[in-house]
Amino acid sequence: MRKGTFLRSFFGIQIGLFLCCHSLAAQTLKKVKEFKPGKIENVAVDRLGDFFLLFKDGEIKKYDANGKILASLKKERVPTLFEPWFHPKIFLYDQPGQHLASYDRNFQDPTRGQLEPSIAIKPLLACPTNDNKLLVLDGADFSIKKVNPLNNEVISEFYIDTVDVKPNFTYMREYQNLIFLLDKTTGILIYNNIGKKVNELKTDANNFGFFGYQLYFLQDDKIVFYDLYTEKVRLEPVGRGKFVLVSDERILLVKENGHVVLFDYKNKDSQEQP
């Protein structure tokens, strides 16, 4: 594996064992559709299995499992953080100006606001939580604050250990009472809700997501599925790419050349999404 691949010893042992078995049982994924919609800067998926492509010109398009466009939103630039998971709202954060916005599932009925300046000196990222609060990452001291957006009260706060590293955080997400940060320097950092680091997965992935109780991301030409509770790993060969998304029905792969490939993923260890 190239530089940047995850390095923990138990990962190496489990993946090695898995590859021995998986190489015998692997089946080729069935391609449903391939298309080239434009220059893609980021991707996301919601609870219903609809996919979102964020384009370099700022436009966001929502697709169904068969690649049909369902809705779109034109913006001046790509949002700093885009999160459609918390049904029925779609959340956007623009770091320049600290602007917040939410839309319905069809990008209608917008609600707009702005982070209170007293919350963070340098608010790099902001994302919604499962209990309708906000997480705010302050780049000035690398603290994460949980905020009540109704009254701007800081409910909790903790600091990230950045000793000997210069982090470049690009994404933040709460899931299963854990906080996940994507750092382009080191990989995926996992914290509990009181700030204790649970794990650090070394990877050069451009995005990550969740499938049931598994964290997934693209490494080389395979999707890595990491169980959050057992720490077991399974791999799904899919081909090299820039981004990957997984739903109960489909795998979406964005290749380096900008092509988007949809694969059938039915009957593939489907899990109920928490």
Contacts in CASP RR format, 6 or more apart in sequence:
PFRMAT RR
TARGET T0000
AUTHOR 0000-0000-0000
METHOD contacts of the structure
MODEL  1
MRKGTFLRSFFGIQIGLFLCCHSLAAQTLKKVKEFKPGKIENVAVDRLGD
FFLLFKDGEIKKYDANGKILASLKKERVPTLFEPWFHPKIFLYDQPGQHL
ASYDRNFQDPTRGQLEPSIAIKPLLACPTNDNKLLVLDGADFSIKKVNPL
NNEVISEFYIDTVDVKPNFTYMREYQNLIFLLDKTTGILIYNNIGKKVNE
LKTDANNFGFFGYQLYFLQDDKIVFYDLYTEKVRLEPVGRGKFVLVSDER
ILLVKENGHVVLFDYKNKDSQEQP
1 219 0 8 1.000
1 220 0 8 1.000
2 204 0 8 1.000
2 220 0 8 1.000
3 204 0 8 1.000
4 187 0 8 1.000
4 202 0 8 1.000
4 203 0 8 1.000
4 204 0 8 1.000
5 202 0 8 1.000
5 203 0 8 1.000
5 204 0 8 1.000
5 219 0 8 1.000
5 220 0 8 1.000
6 187 0 8 1.000
6 201 0 8 1.000
6 202 0 8 1.000
6 203 0 8 1.000
6 219 0 8 1.000
6 224 0 8 1.000
7 202 0 8 1.000
8 199 0 8 1.000
8 200 0 8 1.000
8 201 0 8 1.000
8 202 0 8 1.000
10 231 0 8 1.000
11 201 0 8 1.000
11 233 0 8 1.000
14 231 0 8 1.000
14 232 0 8 1.000
14 233 0 8 1.000
15 224 0 8 1.000
15 233 0 8 1.000
15 235 0 8 1.000
18 233 0 8 1.000
18 234 0 8 1.000
18 235 0 8 1.000
19 235 0 8 1.000
22 234 0 8 1.000
22 235 0 8 1.000
26 237 0 8 1.000
29 236 0 8 1.000
29 237 0 8 1.000
29 238 0 8 1.000
29 251 0 8 1.000
29 263 0 8 1.000
29 264 0 8 1.000
29 265 0 8 1.000
30 263 0 8 1.000
30 264 0 8 1.000
31 261 0 8 1.000
31 262 0 8 1.000
31 263 0 8 1.000
31 264 0 8 1.000
32 66 0 8 1.000
32 250 0 8 1.000
32 262 0 8 1.000
32 263 0 8 1.000
32 264 0 8 1.000
33 66 0 8 1.000
33 67 0 8 1.000
33 261 0 8 1.000
33 262 0 8 1.000
34 259 0 8 1.000
34 260 0 8 1.000
34 261 0 8 1.000
34 262 0 8 1.000
35 67 0 8 1.000
35 259 0 8 1.000
35 260 0 8 1.000
36 257 0 8 1.000
36 258 0 8 1.000
36 259 0 8 1.000
36 260 0 8 1.000
37 53 0 8 1.000
37 55 0 8 1.000
37 61 0 8 1.000
37 260 0 8 1.000
38 55 0 8 1.000
38 56 0 8 1.000
38 258 0 8 1.000
39 55 0 8 1.000
39 56 0 8 1.000
39 57 0 8 1.000
39 258 0 8 1.000
40 53 0 8 1.000
40 54 0 8 1.000
40 55 0 8 1.000
40 56 0 8 1.000
40 242 0 8 1.000
40 243 0 8 1.000
40 254 0 8 1.000
40 258 0 8 1.000
40 260 0 8 1.000
41 54 0 8 1.000
41 55 0 8 1.000
41 56 0 8 1.000
41 58 0 8 1.000
41 78 0 8 1.000
42 54 0 8 1.000
42 78 0 8 1.000
42 82 0 8 1.000
42 207 0 8 1.000
42 243 0 8 1.000
43 51 0 8 1.000
43 52 0 8 1.000
43 53 0 8 1.000
43 54 0 8 1.000
43 207 0 8 1.000
43 243 0 8 1.000
43 245 0 8 1.000
43 252 0 8 1.000
43 254 0 8 1.000
44 51 0 8 1.000
44 52 0 8 1.000
44 54 0 8 1.000
44 82 0 8 1.000
44 83 0 8 1.000
44 84 0 8 1.000
44 85 0 8 1.000
44 245 0 8 1.000
45 51 0 8 1.000
45 52 0 8 1.000
45 84 0 8 1.000
45 85 0 8 1.000
45 209 0 8 1.000
45 245 0 8 1.000
45 246 0 8 1.000
45 247 0 8 1.000
45 252 0 8 1.000
46 52 0 8 1.000
46 84 0 8 1.000
46 85 0 8 1.000
46 87 0 8 1.000
46 90 0 8 1.000
46 105 0 8 1.000
47 85 0 8 1.000
47 87 0 8 1.000
47 273 0 8 1.000
48 87 0 8 1.000
49 65 0 8 1.000
49 247 0 8 1.000
49 248 0 8 1.000
49 249 0 8 1.000
49 250 0 8 1.000
50 62 0 8 1.000
50 63 0 8 1.000
50 64 0 8 1.000
50 65 0 8 1.000
50 70 0 8 1.000
50 84 0 8 1.000
51 62 0 8 1.000
51 63 0 8 1.000
51 64 0 8 1.000
51 65 0 8 1.000
51 67 0 8 1.000
51 245 0 8 1.000
51 247 0 8 1.000
51 250 0 8 1.000
51 252 0 8 1.000
52 60 0 8 1.000
52 61 0 8 1.000
52 62 0 8 1.000
52 63 0 8 1.000
52 82 0 8 1.000
52 84 0 8 1.000
53 60 0 8 1.000
53 61 0 8 1.000
53 63 0 8 1.000
53 254 0 8 1.000
53 260 0 8 1.000
54 60 0 8 1.000
54 78 0 8 1.000
54 79 0 8 1.000
54 82 0 8 1.000
55 61 0 8 1.000
55 78 0 8 1.000
56 78 0 8 1.000
58 74 0 8 1.000
58 75 0 8 1.000
58 76 0 8 1.000
58 77 0 8 1.000
58 78 0 8 1.000
59 72 0 8 1.000
59 73 0 8 1.000
59 74 0 8 1.000
59 75 0 8 1.000
60 72 0 8 1.000
60 73 0 8 1.000
60 75 0 8 1.000
60 79 0 8 1.000
60 82 0 8 1.000
60 107 0 8 1.000
61 69 0 8 1.000
61 71 0 8 1.000
61 72 0 8 1.000
62 69 0 8 1.000
62 70 0 8 1.000
62 71 0 8 1.000
62 72 0 8 1.000
62 84 0 8 1.000
62 105 0 8 1.000
62 106 0 8 1.000
62 107 0 8 1.000
63 69 0 8 1.000
63 70 0 8 1.000
64 70 0 8 1.000
65 247 0 8 1.000
65 249 0 8 1.000
65 250 0 8 1.000
65 262 0 8 1.000
66 262 0 8 1.000
67 262 0 8 1.000
70 106 0 8 1.000
71 105 0 8 1.000
71 106 0 8 1.000
71 107 0 8 1.000
72 107 0 8 1.000
73 103 0 8 1.000
73 107 0 8 1.000
77 94 0 8 1.000
79 92 0 8 1.000
79 93 0 8 1.000
79 94 0 8 1.000
80 93 0 8 1.000
80 94 0 8 1.000
80 95 0 8 1.000
80 96 0 8 1.000
80 124 0 8 1.000
80 125 0 8 1.000
81 91 0 8 1.000
81 92 0 8 1.000
81 93 0 8 1.000
81 125 0 8 1.000
81 126 0 8 1.000
81 127 0 8 1.000
81 171 0 8 1.000
81 172 0 8 1.000
82 90 0 8 1.000
82 91 0 8 1.000
82 92 0 8 1.000
82 93 0 8 1.000
83 90 0 8 1.000
83 91 0 8 1.000
83 92 0 8 1.000
83 127 0 8 1.000
83 128 0 8 1.000
83 173 0 8 1.000
84 90 0 8 1.000
84 91 0 8 1.000
85 173 0 8 1.000
86 128 0 8 1.000
86 130 0 8 1.000
87 105 0 8 1.000
88 104 0 8 1.000
88 105 0 8 1.000
89 102 0 8 1.000
89 103 0 8 1.000
89 104 0 8 1.000
89 128 0 8 1.000
90 102 0 8 1.000
90 103 0 8 1.000
90 104 0 8 1.000
90 105 0 8 1.000
90 107 0 8 1.000
91 100 0 8 1.000
91 101 0 8 1.000
91 102 0 8 1.000
91 127 0 8 1.000
91 128 0 8 1.000
92 100 0 8 1.000
92 101 0 8 1.000
92 102 0 8 1.000
92 103 0 8 1.000
93 99 0 8 1.000
93 100 0 8 1.000
93 101 0 8 1.000
93 125 0 8 1.000
93 126 0 8 1.000
93 127 0 8 1.000
94 101 0 8 1.000
95 123 0 8 1.000
95 124 0 8 1.000
95 125 0 8 1.000
97 114 0 8 1.000
98 114 0 8 1.000
98 115 0 8 1.000
98 117 0 8 1.000
98 123 0 8 1.000
98 126 0 8 1.000
99 112 0 8 1.000
99 113 0 8 1.000
99 114 0 8 1.000
100 112 0 8 1.000
100 113 0 8 1.000
100 114 0 8 1.000
100 115 0 8 1.000
100 126 0 8 1.000
100 134 0 8 1.000
100 149 0 8 1.000
101 110 0 8 1.000
101 111 0 8 1.000
101 112 0 8 1.000
101 113 0 8 1.000
102 110 0 8 1.000
102 111 0 8 1.000
103 109 0 8 1.000
103 110 0 8 1.000
103 111 0 8 1.000
115 123 0 8 1.000
115 126 0 8 1.000
115 136 0 8 1.000
116 152 0 8 1.000
118 152 0 8 1.000
119 136 0 8 1.000
119 138 0 8 1.000
119 145 0 8 1.000
119 147 0 8 1.000
119 152 0 8 1.000
119 154 0 8 1.000
120 136 0 8 1.000
120 137 0 8 1.000
120 138 0 8 1.000
120 139 0 8 1.000
120 140 0 8 1.000
120 143 0 8 1.000
120 145 0 8 1.000
121 138 0 8 1.000
121 139 0 8 1.000
121 140 0 8 1.000
121 141 0 8 1.000
122 138 0 8 1.000
122 139 0 8 1.000
122 140 0 8 1.000
123 136 0 8 1.000
123 137 0 8 1.000
123 138 0 8 1.000
123 139 0 8 1.000
124 137 0 8 1.000
124 138 0 8 1.000
124 139 0 8 1.000
124 169 0 8 1.000
125 135 0 8 1.000
125 136 0 8 1.000
125 137 0 8 1.000
125 169 0 8 1.000
125 171 0 8 1.000
125 172 0 8 1.000
126 134 0 8 1.000
126 135 0 8 1.000
126 136 0 8 1.000
126 137 0 8 1.000
126 172 0 8 1.000
127 134 0 8 1.000
127 135 0 8 1.000
127 172 0 8 1.000
127 173 0 8 1.000
127 174 0 8 1.000
128 134 0 8 1.000
128 135 0 8 1.000
128 174 0 8 1.000
129 135 0 8 1.000
129 146 0 8 1.000
129 174 0 8 1.000
130 174 0 8 1.000
132 149 0 8 1.000
133 146 0 8 1.000
133 147 0 8 1.000
133 148 0 8 1.000
133 149 0 8 1.000
133 155 0 8 1.000
134 146 0 8 1.000
134 147 0 8 1.000
134 148 0 8 1.000
134 149 0 8 1.000
135 144 0 8 1.000
135 145 0 8 1.000
135 146 0 8 1.000
135 147 0 8 1.000
135 172 0 8 1.000
135 174 0 8 1.000
135 179 0 8 1.000
136 144 0 8 1.000
136 145 0 8 1.000
136 147 0 8 1.000
137 143 0 8 1.000
137 144 0 8 1.000
137 169 0 8 1.000
137 172 0 8 1.000
137 181 0 8 1.000
138 144 0 8 1.000
138 145 0 8 1.000
141 159 0 8 1.000
142 159 0 8 1.000
142 160 0 8 1.000
142 162 0 8 1.000
142 167 0 8 1.000
143 157 0 8 1.000
143 158 0 8 1.000
143 159 0 8 1.000
143 160 0 8 1.000
144 157 0 8 1.000
144 158 0 8 1.000
144 159 0 8 1.000
144 160 0 8 1.000
144 172 0 8 1.000
144 179 0 8 1.000
144 191 0 8 1.000
144 195 0 8 1.000
145 154 0 8 1.000
145 155 0 8 1.000
145 156 0 8 1.000
145 157 0 8 1.000
146 154 0 8 1.000
146 155 0 8 1.000
146 156 0 8 1.000
146 157 0 8 1.000
146 193 0 8 1.000
147 153 0 8 1.000
147 154 0 8 1.000
147 155 0 8 1.000
148 155 0 8 1.000
156 193 0 8 1.000
156 194 0 8 1.000
158 191 0 8 1.000
158 194 0 8 1.000
158 195 0 8 1.000
160 167 0 8 1.000
160 181 0 8 1.000
160 189 0 8 1.000
160 191 0 8 1.000
161 197 0 8 1.000
165 183 0 8 1.000
165 185 0 8 1.000
165 186 0 8 1.000
166 185 0 8 1.000
167 183 0 8 1.000
167 185 0 8 1.000
167 186 0 8 1.000
168 183 0 8 1.000
168 184 0 8 1.000
168 185 0 8 1.000
169 181 0 8 1.000
169 182 0 8 1.000
169 183 0 8 1.000
169 184 0 8 1.000
170 182 0 8 1.000
170 183 0 8 1.000
170 184 0 8 1.000
171 181 0 8 1.000
171 182 0 8 1.000
171 207 0 8 1.000
171 208 0 8 1.000
172 179 0 8 1.000
172 180 0 8 1.000
172 181 0 8 1.000
172 182 0 8 1.000
173 179 0 8 1.000
173 180 0 8 1.000
173 208 0 8 1.000
173 209 0 8 1.000
174 180 0 8 1.000
175 210 0 8 1.000
175 215 0 8 1.000
175 274 0 8 1.000
176 210 0 8 1.000
176 213 0 8 1.000
176 228 0 8 1.000
176 274 0 8 1.000
177 192 0 8 1.000
177 193 0 8 1.000
178 190 0 8 1.000
178 191 0 8 1.000
178 192 0 8 1.000
178 193 0 8 1.000
178 198 0 8 1.000
178 228 0 8 1.000
179 190 0 8 1.000
179 191 0 8 1.000
179 192 0 8 1.000
179 193 0 8 1.000
179 195 0 8 1.000
180 188 0 8 1.000
180 189 0 8 1.000
180 190 0 8 1.000
180 191 0 8 1.000
180 208 0 8 1.000
180 215 0 8 1.000
181 188 0 8 1.000
181 189 0 8 1.000
181 191 0 8 1.000
182 188 0 8 1.000
182 205 0 8 1.000
182 207 0 8 1.000
182 208 0 8 1.000
183 189 0 8 1.000
184 204 0 8 1.000
186 200 0 8 1.000
186 202 0 8 1.000
187 200 0 8 1.000
187 201 0 8 1.000
187 202 0 8 1.000
187 203 0 8 1.000
187 204 0 8 1.000
187 205 0 8 1.000
188 200 0 8 1.000
188 201 0 8 1.000
188 203 0 8 1.000
188 205 0 8 1.000
188 208 0 8 1.000
188 215 0 8 1.000
188 217 0 8 1.000
189 197 0 8 1.000
189 199 0 8 1.000
189 200 0 8 1.000
190 197 0 8 1.000
190 198 0 8 1.000
190 199 0 8 1.000
190 200 0 8 1.000
190 201 0 8 1.000
191 197 0 8 1.000
191 198 0 8 1.000
192 198 0 8 1.000
199 231 0 8 1.000
201 215 0 8 1.000
201 217 0 8 1.000
201 226 0 8 1.000
203 217 0 8 1.000
203 219 0 8 1.000
203 224 0 8 1.000
204 219 0 8 1.000
205 217 0 8 1.000
205 218 0 8 1.000
205 219 0 8 1.000
206 218 0 8 1.000
206 242 0 8 1.000
206 243 0 8 1.000
207 217 0 8 1.000
207 218 0 8 1.000
207 243 0 8 1.000
207 244 0 8 1.000
207 245 0 8 1.000
208 215 0 8 1.000
208 216 0 8 1.000
208 217 0 8 1.000
209 215 0 8 1.000
209 216 0 8 1.000
209 217 0 8 1.000
209 245 0 8 1.000
209 246 0 8 1.000
210 216 0 8 1.000
210 273 0 8 1.000
211 225 0 8 1.000
211 246 0 8 1.000
211 247 0 8 1.000
211 271 0 8 1.000
211 273 0 8 1.000
212 271 0 8 1.000
212 272 0 8 1.000
212 273 0 8 1.000
212 274 0 8 1.000
213 227 0 8 1.000
213 228 0 8 1.000
213 229 0 8 1.000
213 271 0 8 1.000
213 274 0 8 1.000
214 225 0 8 1.000
214 226 0 8 1.000
214 227 0 8 1.000
214 228 0 8 1.000
214 271 0 8 1.000
215 225 0 8 1.000
215 226 0 8 1.000
215 228 0 8 1.000
216 223 0 8 1.000
216 224 0 8 1.000
216 225 0 8 1.000
216 226 0 8 1.000
216 244 0 8 1.000
216 246 0 8 1.000
217 223 0 8 1.000
217 224 0 8 1.000
217 244 0 8 1.000
218 224 0 8 1.000
218 238 0 8 1.000
218 241 0 8 1.000
218 243 0 8 1.000
218 244 0 8 1.000
218 253 0 8 1.000
220 240 0 8 1.000
221 237 0 8 1.000
221 238 0 8 1.000
221 239 0 8 1.000
221 240 0 8 1.000
221 241 0 8 1.000
222 235 0 8 1.000
222 236 0 8 1.000
222 237 0 8 1.000
222 238 0 8 1.000
222 239 0 8 1.000
223 235 0 8 1.000
223 236 0 8 1.000
223 238 0 8 1.000
223 244 0 8 1.000
223 246 0 8 1.000
223 251 0 8 1.000
224 233 0 8 1.000
224 235 0 8 1.000
225 233 0 8 1.000
225 234 0 8 1.000
225 235 0 8 1.000
225 236 0 8 1.000
226 232 0 8 1.000
226 233 0 8 1.000
227 233 0 8 1.000
234 269 0 8 1.000
236 251 0 8 1.000
236 268 0 8 1.000
238 244 0 8 1.000
238 251 0 8 1.000
238 253 0 8 1.000
238 263 0 8 1.000
239 253 0 8 1.000
240 255 0 8 1.000
240 256 0 8 1.000
241 253 0 8 1.000
241 254 0 8 1.000
241 255 0 8 1.000
241 256 0 8 1.000
242 254 0 8 1.000
242 255 0 8 1.000
242 256 0 8 1.000
242 258 0 8 1.000
243 252 0 8 1.000
243 253 0 8 1.000
243 254 0 8 1.000
244 251 0 8 1.000
244 252 0 8 1.000
244 253 0 8 1.000
244 254 0 8 1.000
245 251 0 8 1.000
245 252 0 8 1.000
246 252 0 8 1.000
246 265 0 8 1.000
247 265 0 8 1.000
248 265 0 8 1.000
248 266 0 8 1.000
248 270 0 8 1.000
248 273 0 8 1.000
249 264 0 8 1.000
249 265 0 8 1.000
249 266 0 8 1.000
250 262 0 8 1.000
250 263 0 8 1.000
250 264 0 8 1.000
250 265 0 8 1.000
251 262 0 8 1.000
251 263 0 8 1.000
251 265 0 8 1.000
252 260 0 8 1.000
252 261 0 8 1.000
252 262 0 8 1.000
252 263 0 8 1.000
253 260 0 8 1.000
253 261 0 8 1.000
253 263 0 8 1.000
254 260 0 8 1.000
255 261 0 8 1.000
END
